[in-house]
């Protein structure tokens, strides 16, 4: 009888409850599956055209893509067993990314099927690549080329929901901080915002007409709650 302790995870899947092994696996490895693993040559370069069009990925997927590895389900286990040094690079990068998500790199909240864990969030691949390059992580050239960042970087189109959420937060901040923001006549005052920024030593990157256009799109909180 083996004296090696193993950890198993009971996980909800599309097929019901399954007993899984290996915390690092995205799909999980069933407890009754054999330990046979594909050889290292199973790891292939990413399908960059697919990821360019997809734009978003889970953190573990983005980290492997940044190492020029297609994020197949067994990729991390293959690295862990056959290439420990490269696997440690993967773990270090993922740890930094997960720790600073939402602080130094954005996440997409309320994404379809998004979970509560950091590794279940979605991030923008183009943003991840630029972030990794800012930390001077080596060998990011393949990702930059694959995402065409020097030619036509993939652009995410904000939905009306995202825009409403951003404007709602902006409106709430101005209501609390800017004296005279709600001027009682024409509604929200661009002049009051510009004055507030100047008093706080900040120079606005947008002019009054732009602010006025934004404010026309804003609605009262009661209106947003009814949606």
Beta strands, then each sheet from edge to edge (+ up, - down):
strand 1: 8-13
strand 2: 16-21
strand 3: 29-30
strand 4: 56-58
strand 5: 122-124
sheet 1: 1+ 2- 3+
sheet 2: 4+ 5-
end
